[in-house]
Amino acid sequence: MSAYRTLARVRCAGHARAYHSYEHDPTPPYTDAENAILAAAIAHVPTQGFTATALVNGARDAGYPDVSANLFPAGGFSLIKYHLIKQRLALGKDGSPHSAEEPKDVLQNVRALSLKRLRANESIIHRWQEALAILAMPGNVPEALRELALLSDEIHFLAGDKSVDTSWYTKRAGLSTIYASTELFMTQDKSVNFKETEAFLDRRLESARGLRTMLGDVGMWAGVQGMGVLNGLRSKGVRI
């Protein structure tokens, strides 16, 4: 079963948000040594990709012996996961979640946060199809889906979404697939400042307003959106 078909059954990290609160500690799950190596290795991704070579050079840059790269047996996937976690946590650093009444237009906040996260890929976008292929490997799919779900939930949380009914699930499942398809589109976007990616995201978010109403069931919603993402990945040569 593919990563994006599986998304139809993802519960987006739990309705009660037990893992996340206003006191949520945004500390990455890495030791000081791991963080130093991964942070240095990311700087090599634009030229060397998400590879073991980038990890070795990151270890050297951080002042550790080459063998320290063995701390990351997953190789390139460890680098990708670090990037995903780092950029997800960065979303909340410039502002706090809404704690009072729900904003009048949560969708605009969702749009702004989604664009902020997408733009964090700009320096490595020419390597992101490589990353998507690694994420789609069977052994990596569960963690890749978990990170996608956490990102969707983080965006809604920071955007001020206060829904407590079944729309909690549909919004997050929908945004997960919209974000994934936009990210894929961005890998082919040659426009100035990724304006076409921004327009693509706007179209998907706007269509979501009506489609989410028509397809109240989260499985139908995620299925319709997810198949589009799946077909897009296959058209780019990703074997899933």
Salt bridges, closest charged atoms under 4 A:
ASP61 OD2 - HIS44 NE2 2.49
ASP66 OD2 - ARG60 NH2 2.79
ASP94 OD2 - LYS116 NZ 2.91
GLU122 OE2 - ARG119 NH1 2.82
GLU130 OE1 - ARG127 NH1 3.46
GLU143 OE2 - LYS81 NZ 3.42
GLU143 OE2 - ARG146 NH1 3.67
GLU147 OE1 - ARG88 NE 3.04
GLU147 OE2 - ARG146 NH1 4.00
ASP153 OD2 - ARG17 NH1 2.37
ASP153 OD1 - ARG172 NE 2.57
GLU154 OE1 - HIS20 NE2 2.57
ASP161 OD1 - LYS171 NZ 2.91
ASP161 OD2 - ARG172 NH1 2.95
GLU198 OE2 - ARG111 NH2 2.66
GLU198 OE1 - ARG119 NH2 3.50
GLU198 OE1 - LYS195 NZ 3.75
ASP202 OD1 - ARG111 NE 2.48
GLU206 OE1 - ARG209 NE 3.35
